[in-house]
Structure formats: structure tokens, C-alpha cells
Amino acid sequence: MVNVFSGVLDLSLGSWNEKSTLFQDELTRQKEKIISILKSQGIIHGHLEIHDDNFALCFFRKRDGSVDFNKVPRLYAIDFDAATLLPNDN
């Protein structure tokens, strides 16, 4: 059984990196952590390491709905259509 979630995210990490260097170090750390955790669980995404368009940002919002640029956005891995699970060696 697979749980599937749907939501609207703001923009891809690749698009963000073309426009801004804000949060670059923090987002790079989030990206590396996501890749590391997936690998530790035996999940091979298929193309996370190739480009940053399979990561999406979700910005925090102020009460008026505008983006809060004082907070580092959350980063999510998306597009798992080519993902595979490594065989268990046990």
C-alpha cells in the first residue's frame, strides 16, 4: 500500500536558484539531508542528483498571505515516478 499526498508548492529549487541566492546554504543542506535519508531507506529516486527541478519549495506565509522571507522555506522531493527500492540483502 502506498500513501499519496497532493498539494500545491511554490516553485522548484532549480527555478529558485536561477533567480536568487537567498537561503542557498540552508536549502543545499535540506537537499542533501533528503537524498541521504532516502538512500538510507533504500529508495532510489531516479533523478534527484541530476537536477534541482525535482525539489520544490514551500514558503512560510505572513498573515496577509505574502511570503515571509525571514524564514527558510521547506524543501520537498517530488516526482517519484522513476523511484525504485533497493533489494533487501537479508
Biotite code that builds the C-alpha atoms (Angstrom):
import biotite.structure as struc

atoms = struc.array([
    struc.Atom([0.000, 0.000, 0.000], chain_id="A", res_id=1, res_name="MET", atom_name="CA", element="C"),
    struc.Atom([1.224, 3.492, -0.838], chain_id="A", res_id=2, res_name="VAL", atom_name="CA", element="C"),
    struc.Atom([0.070, 6.762, 0.668], chain_id="A", res_id=3, res_name="ASN", atom_name="CA", element="C"),
    struc.Atom([-0.124, 9.551, -1.878], chain_id="A", res_id=4, res_name="VAL", atom_name="CA", element="C"),
    struc.Atom([-0.392, 13.178, -0.893], chain_id="A", res_id=5, res_name="PHE", atom_name="CA", element="C"),
    struc.Atom([-1.215, 16.122, -3.079], chain_id="A", res_id=6, res_name="SER", atom_name="CA", element="C"),
    struc.Atom([-0.583, 19.785, -2.507], chain_id="A", res_id=7, res_name="GLY", atom_name="CA", element="C"),
    struc.Atom([0.452, 22.996, -4.137], chain_id="A", res_id=8, res_name="VAL", atom_name="CA", element="C"),
    struc.Atom([4.063, 24.012, -3.645], chain_id="A", res_id=9, res_name="LEU", atom_name="CA", element="C"),
    struc.Atom([5.607, 27.313, -4.627], chain_id="A", res_id=10, res_name="ASP", atom_name="CA", element="C"),
    struc.Atom([8.354, 26.647, -7.199], chain_id="A", res_id=11, res_name="LEU", atom_name="CA", element="C"),
    struc.Atom([11.177, 24.269, -7.961], chain_id="A", res_id=12, res_name="SER", atom_name="CA", element="C"),
    struc.Atom([14.580, 24.603, -6.354], chain_id="A", res_id=13, res_name="LEU", atom_name="CA", element="C"),
    struc.Atom([16.035, 24.877, -9.847], chain_id="A", res_id=14, res_name="GLY", atom_name="CA", element="C"),
    struc.Atom([13.840, 27.880, -10.660], chain_id="A", res_id=15, res_name="SER", atom_name="CA", element="C"),
    struc.Atom([14.602, 29.480, -7.299], chain_id="A", res_id=16, res_name="TRP", atom_name="CA", element="C"),
    struc.Atom([18.359, 29.050, -7.781], chain_id="A", res_id=17, res_name="ASN", atom_name="CA", element="C"),
    struc.Atom([18.139, 30.783, -11.179], chain_id="A", res_id=18, res_name="GLU", atom_name="CA", element="C"),
    struc.Atom([16.537, 33.826, -9.551], chain_id="A", res_id=19, res_name="LYS", atom_name="CA", element="C"),
    struc.Atom([18.051, 34.095, -6.073], chain_id="A", res_id=20, res_name="SER", atom_name="CA", element="C"),
    struc.Atom([20.885, 33.074, -3.769], chain_id="A", res_id=21, res_name="THR", atom_name="CA", element="C"),
    struc.Atom([18.766, 33.695, -0.656], chain_id="A", res_id=22, res_name="LEU", atom_name="CA", element="C"),
    struc.Atom([18.746, 30.624, 1.606], chain_id="A", res_id=23, res_name="PHE", atom_name="CA", element="C"),
    struc.Atom([21.208, 28.833, -0.712], chain_id="A", res_id=24, res_name="GLN", atom_name="CA", element="C"),
    struc.Atom([23.242, 27.173, 2.075], chain_id="A", res_id=25, res_name="ASP", atom_name="CA", element="C"),
    struc.Atom([20.171, 26.156, 4.075], chain_id="A", res_id=26, res_name="GLU", atom_name="CA", element="C"),
    struc.Atom([18.391, 24.728, 1.035], chain_id="A", res_id=27, res_name="LEU", atom_name="CA", element="C"),
    struc.Atom([21.517, 22.820, -0.019], chain_id="A", res_id=28, res_name="THR", atom_name="CA", element="C"),
    struc.Atom([21.652, 21.246, 3.452], chain_id="A", res_id=29, res_name="ARG", atom_name="CA", element="C"),
    struc.Atom([17.966, 20.311, 3.248], chain_id="A", res_id=30, res_name="GLN", atom_name="CA", element="C"),
    struc.Atom([18.502, 18.787, -0.201], chain_id="A", res_id=31, res_name="LYS", atom_name="CA", element="C"),
    struc.Atom([21.488, 16.733, 0.959], chain_id="A", res_id=32, res_name="GLU", atom_name="CA", element="C"),
    struc.Atom([19.553, 15.527, 4.007], chain_id="A", res_id=33, res_name="LYS", atom_name="CA", element="C"),
    struc.Atom([16.594, 14.421, 1.871], chain_id="A", res_id=34, res_name="ILE", atom_name="CA", element="C"),
    struc.Atom([18.872, 12.500, -0.513], chain_id="A", res_id=35, res_name="ILE", atom_name="CA", element="C"),
    struc.Atom([20.743, 10.924, 2.407], chain_id="A", res_id=36, res_name="SER", atom_name="CA", element="C"),
    struc.Atom([17.575, 9.782, 4.178], chain_id="A", res_id=37, res_name="ILE", atom_name="CA", element="C"),
    struc.Atom([16.087, 8.319, 1.007], chain_id="A", res_id=38, res_name="LEU", atom_name="CA", element="C"),
    struc.Atom([19.313, 6.402, 0.317], chain_id="A", res_id=39, res_name="LYS", atom_name="CA", element="C"),
    struc.Atom([19.466, 5.144, 3.917], chain_id="A", res_id=40, res_name="SER", atom_name="CA", element="C"),
    struc.Atom([15.958, 3.742, 3.415], chain_id="A", res_id=41, res_name="GLN", atom_name="CA", element="C"),
    struc.Atom([16.984, 2.055, 0.158], chain_id="A", res_id=42, res_name="GLY", atom_name="CA", element="C"),
    struc.Atom([14.952, 4.422, -2.013], chain_id="A", res_id=43, res_name="ILE", atom_name="CA", element="C"),
    struc.Atom([16.493, 5.493, -5.282], chain_id="A", res_id=44, res_name="ILE", atom_name="CA", element="C"),
    struc.Atom([14.543, 8.449, -6.656], chain_id="A", res_id=45, res_name="HIS", atom_name="CA", element="C"),
    struc.Atom([15.978, 8.149, -10.135], chain_id="A", res_id=46, res_name="GLY", atom_name="CA", element="C"),
    struc.Atom([16.960, 11.728, -10.855], chain_id="A", res_id=47, res_name="HIS", atom_name="CA", element="C"),
    struc.Atom([17.331, 13.865, -7.708], chain_id="A", res_id=48, res_name="LEU", atom_name="CA", element="C"),
    struc.Atom([21.073, 14.205, -8.168], chain_id="A", res_id=49, res_name="GLU", atom_name="CA", element="C"),
    struc.Atom([20.745, 15.175, -11.851], chain_id="A", res_id=50, res_name="ILE", atom_name="CA", element="C"),
    struc.Atom([18.847, 18.461, -11.473], chain_id="A", res_id=51, res_name="HIS", atom_name="CA", element="C"),
    struc.Atom([17.071, 20.569, -8.875], chain_id="A", res_id=52, res_name="ASP", atom_name="CA", element="C"),
    struc.Atom([13.653, 20.624, -10.546], chain_id="A", res_id=53, res_name="ASP", atom_name="CA", element="C"),
    struc.Atom([12.585, 17.573, -8.541], chain_id="A", res_id=54, res_name="ASN", atom_name="CA", element="C"),
    struc.Atom([12.766, 19.598, -5.357], chain_id="A", res_id=55, res_name="PHE", atom_name="CA", element="C"),
    struc.Atom([10.022, 22.096, -4.598], chain_id="A", res_id=56, res_name="ALA", atom_name="CA", element="C"),
    struc.Atom([9.970, 24.936, -2.106], chain_id="A", res_id=57, res_name="LEU", atom_name="CA", element="C"),
    struc.Atom([7.105, 25.755, 0.204], chain_id="A", res_id=58, res_name="CYS", atom_name="CA", element="C"),
    struc.Atom([7.454, 29.231, 1.664], chain_id="A", res_id=59, res_name="PHE", atom_name="CA", element="C"),
    struc.Atom([6.120, 30.277, 5.018], chain_id="A", res_id=60, res_name="PHE", atom_name="CA", element="C"),
    struc.Atom([3.421, 32.941, 4.750], chain_id="A", res_id=61, res_name="ARG", atom_name="CA", element="C"),
    struc.Atom([2.566, 36.034, 6.735], chain_id="A", res_id=62, res_name="LYS", atom_name="CA", element="C"),
    struc.Atom([-0.978, 36.647, 7.954], chain_id="A", res_id=63, res_name="ARG", atom_name="CA", element="C"),
    struc.Atom([-1.714, 38.621, 4.788], chain_id="A", res_id=64, res_name="ASP", atom_name="CA", element="C"),
    struc.Atom([-0.636, 35.656, 2.611], chain_id="A", res_id=65, res_name="GLY", atom_name="CA", element="C"),
    struc.Atom([2.614, 37.194, 1.388], chain_id="A", res_id=66, res_name="SER", atom_name="CA", element="C"),
    struc.Atom([5.844, 35.190, 1.519], chain_id="A", res_id=67, res_name="VAL", atom_name="CA", element="C"),
    struc.Atom([7.823, 35.504, 4.745], chain_id="A", res_id=68, res_name="ASP", atom_name="CA", element="C"),
    struc.Atom([11.408, 35.891, 3.537], chain_id="A", res_id=69, res_name="PHE", atom_name="CA", element="C"),
    struc.Atom([12.638, 35.868, 7.141], chain_id="A", res_id=70, res_name="ASN", atom_name="CA", element="C"),
    struc.Atom([12.083, 32.107, 7.339], chain_id="A", res_id=71, res_name="LYS", atom_name="CA", element="C"),
    struc.Atom([13.857, 29.420, 5.315], chain_id="A", res_id=72, res_name="VAL", atom_name="CA", element="C"),
    struc.Atom([11.283, 27.644, 3.120], chain_id="A", res_id=73, res_name="PRO", atom_name="CA", element="C"),
    struc.Atom([10.667, 23.929, 3.462], chain_id="A", res_id=74, res_name="ARG", atom_name="CA", element="C"),
    struc.Atom([12.082, 21.751, 0.716], chain_id="A", res_id=75, res_name="LEU", atom_name="CA", element="C"),
    struc.Atom([10.312, 18.677, -0.636], chain_id="A", res_id=76, res_name="TYR", atom_name="CA", element="C"),
    struc.Atom([11.400, 15.950, -3.052], chain_id="A", res_id=77, res_name="ALA", atom_name="CA", element="C"),
    struc.Atom([8.778, 15.434, -5.755], chain_id="A", res_id=78, res_name="ILE", atom_name="CA", element="C"),
    struc.Atom([8.191, 13.329, -8.890], chain_id="A", res_id=79, res_name="ASP", atom_name="CA", element="C"),
    struc.Atom([8.802, 9.783, -7.681], chain_id="A", res_id=80, res_name="PHE", atom_name="CA", element="C"),
    struc.Atom([7.670, 8.128, -10.929], chain_id="A", res_id=81, res_name="ASP", atom_name="CA", element="C"),
    struc.Atom([11.150, 6.657, -11.574], chain_id="A", res_id=82, res_name="ALA", atom_name="CA", element="C"),
    struc.Atom([11.831, 5.700, -7.938], chain_id="A", res_id=83, res_name="ALA", atom_name="CA", element="C"),
    struc.Atom([12.903, 2.185, -7.058], chain_id="A", res_id=84, res_name="THR", atom_name="CA", element="C"),
    struc.Atom([13.580, 0.313, -3.857], chain_id="A", res_id=85, res_name="LEU", atom_name="CA", element="C"),
    struc.Atom([16.930, -1.386, -3.463], chain_id="A", res_id=86, res_name="LEU", atom_name="CA", element="C"),
    struc.Atom([16.658, -5.136, -2.854], chain_id="A", res_id=87, res_name="PRO", atom_name="CA", element="C"),
    struc.Atom([16.998, -6.161, 0.780], chain_id="A", res_id=88, res_name="ASN", atom_name="CA", element="C"),
    struc.Atom([20.221, -8.139, 1.257], chain_id="A", res_id=89, res_name="ASP", atom_name="CA", element="C"),
    struc.Atom([18.927, -10.023, 4.316], chain_id="A", res_id=90, res_name="ASN", atom_name="CA", element="C"),
])
